[in-house]
């Protein structure tokens, strides 16, 4: 494509070892993965509002118009998060709606799990207009910490950790139906028995007028996860997390180059249907 940079893999556990690389005058940007998504924030000059709210950076962009205020003559580095934009585009393509705040058609959503990916999922659903957002998991204390990290005036988040919580949601009068769920729990082992029982209640509760309900599974392996199987048995449409990998990659490439690739091409590469 004639672009001035090449994309290479660099593995590191200690963020301080990255400083010579990202402050090099020839540095053109980077993808950031676990375990550095949080610790990399301290090495950057600026963090986007989305990345700040989510609390994680997955993309470093160089702003050539500015120099670092803390590293004289070095590149000005901005941290972004495209995990959430990847989720949004994939959900939208699957048929999930985007509603303005306080819309009469506003629907609720569910996030399963309470880790870092759950934070990006909450941010995504809030930006798409879903409210309330239910956060489901084993530890109420852990989930409450996640809730408290979001501004209460902008986020209506309720916890589901007991059978009573789940049943109350399904029986609540005039409650907006759960139309979208995002799974952020590991898929390489069976679902926790308590979590599975809560999901059985929520997945089994019918939507309004047989409305389409969508589960986005963020785990990549196995191809069909236990969470997807549960949802599909209750009539939910399921979407694989690999699609988000393609979507967030499209966002990264656009931030680095100003060029927006076609999502279908990115998905073909991720699914092994096309060479880079």
N, C-alpha and C positions, 0 to 999 in steps of 0.2 A: 504493500500500500504506500510505500515511500515515506513512512513515518520514521522519526529519528531515534526511536528507542526499540529495544527488544525486551521480551517478557521472559524472566527466568525465575526459577525456584530458589529461595534462600530460607533455610530452616534455622530457627533460633528459639531459645527459651528465655533468654535474658534480653529485655528490650534495649538495655544500654549498649549492647554490641551492635545495634542497628544504626546508631548515631552517625558513624562515618559513612555509611551507605546512603542514608536518606538526606544527609546534608552535603553530599557530593554535588558539585555544580552540574554534573551530567545526569543526575537523578531525575527520572520523569514521572514517578508515581509508583504506587504499590497497592496490591491487595493484602489485607491483614486477616489472618485466621486465628482461631483458638490455639494457644492460650494468650495471645498478645492483644486481643481486641480491647481490653480494658487498660492494660499497662502502657500501651502505646500513646495514650492521650497526653501523658506528661511530656512527651517529646515533640509535640506539635505546637505551632504558633496559634492555631485557631481550630475550633471544632464547630461544625454546622449545628443549627438548632435541633435537628432530628437526632443526630448522633449524641448530642448532649442529653437529650431527654431519654433516649434509649440507654445511654451509658456505655456505648461501645462504638468503636470505629472499625469498619472493614475496608476502607478505601482512603489512601493518602493521595492528595492532589497537590501539584506544585503550582503556585500562582507566580508566573514570571514577571508580573508587574510590580511585585513587592519583594523586599529583602527581609529576612528574619530580624525582628527587633532584639533577639537574644543571641543570635549567631551572625555577627557582622559579615556581610558579603555572601551569606549562604542563602539557599532557596527558602522561600516562605511556604510553609507546609500547612495544608488545611485537611482536617479529618472529616470524612463523610461516612454515612451508613446507607448502603444500598440494599441491605437485607430487606428492609421494609418496603422499598419500592418494588423489589422482586416479588414479594408476597402480594402486593397490591395488584400488579399487572397480571399475575397468574390467577388470582381470585376473580378479577374482573373478566378475564378471558373465559373462565369457567361458568360465568353467569351471575356472580355476586354483584349486588347493586352498590352504587356509591350515592349516598344521600346527604343533603345538607343538614347541619345541626338542627335538632328540634323539628325535623320533618314529621308530618303525620304518618308517613310510611316507614318511619324508623324501625329497625329491627335490632334484636339483641344478638350477641355472639358469644362464643365460648373459647377460652384458651386452656389447653390441658398441659399442666406442668408449670414450674415456677422458676426456671433458670434464665440464663441470658437470652435465649431465643424467645422465651415467653414475653420478655420486655419488648422486643421488636414486634412480636405479634400483637400485643396490646396497642402499641403505637399505630400499627397498620390499621387495625380495626377502628380505632378512634378517628383516624384521618379519613376513613371511608364512611364515617357517619353512624357506626353501630353503637347502640347504647340501650341498656346497660351491657357491659362486658363482664361475663362470669369467668372467674379464675378457679380452676379445679385442680386439686392436688391432695397429697397426704398430710402435709404439715401446715396447719393453719398459721402458725407463727412465721414460717418462712414465706408463705403467700402474702401475709399482712405486710411484711417488709417490702415486698414488690409493690403492693398497692400504695403504700405511703411514699414511695419514690416518685409517684406521678401527682401532678397538681389536682387536688380534689375538685376544684372549680371547673376543670375541663374534662375530667374522667370520672364516669360513674362505673365503678368496679365493685362487684360483689363476690364473696368467696363461696366455694362449694367444697366442703370437706366431709360432710355427713349426709346420711340418707335423708334426714329431715330437710337439709338445705335443698337437695335435688328435687324432692317431692314437692316442696313448697313452690318452687319455680314452675313446675308443670301444672300446678293447680291455681296459681295466682290469676285472679280475674284481670282482664284487660292488659295482661303482660304481653310485651312484644315477643314473637316467637324467636327461638334460636335458629337463625338461618345459616350461619357460618360457624365452623369450628376450626381451630388450628391446633394440631398436635405437636408438642415440643418435647415429648418424653422419649427415652431410648427405646429402640425397637428390637434390640438384640437379646432381649429376655422377656418372659411373660409379663403382662400388665399386672401391677399390684392388685391384689384381690379387692381391696376397698375401692380403689380407683375404678376398677372394672365394673363393680356393682353400681357406682354412681353414673358411669357412662351408659350402662344398660338402661337406666331410668331415663336419661336425657336423650339418648339416641332413639329410644323407643317412643318417646312422646311425639305425637304427630304434629306436623306444621299446619298452618292455616291453608285451607283450600288445596291440599296436596302440593304445597309450594316446594320448589326445589331447595334442598338443603345440601350444603357443600362442606366436606372435610378436606382441609389441606394438611397433609402429613409431611412434617419437616424432616423426618428420618429418611435416609436414603436406602438403607439396607435393613432387612430384605426388601425386594421389590414390592411385595405385598405384605404389609405389616399387620400385626394383630389388631391394631387400632383401625386400620382400613377395613379389615374383615368384619369387625364389629359394626362399623358404620354402614357398610354395604348391606349387611343382613337386615338393617332397619330402613333401607331405601335411600340412604344418602349417596350423593355423588362424591367420589374421592379423587383427589389430585395429588400426584407424587411430588415430593420435595425436590427432586432433580429439576423440575420445571422452574422452581425458585432460583436454583443455582444458575440457570441460564438467564433468568430475568435480572438478577442482581449483577451478573456479568455485563449485560447490556448497559445497565446504569453506570457501571464503572468505566466501561470503554467510552461512553459519551462524556463523562466527567474529564477523562484524560485527554481526549482528542477533539471533542466537539462533534464527533461523528456518531450517529445512532444506528447501530446494526439492526437488522431485522430479527425479531424475537424468534421466528421460526428457524432461521439459520443457526442461531445460538443453541436452540433446543436440539437441532439435528446433530450438532457437534457434541453436546453433552450426552445425548443418547447413543452416540457412536454411529450415527447414520451418515455422517459427513466429516471429512478431514478438515483440519484448520487451514 
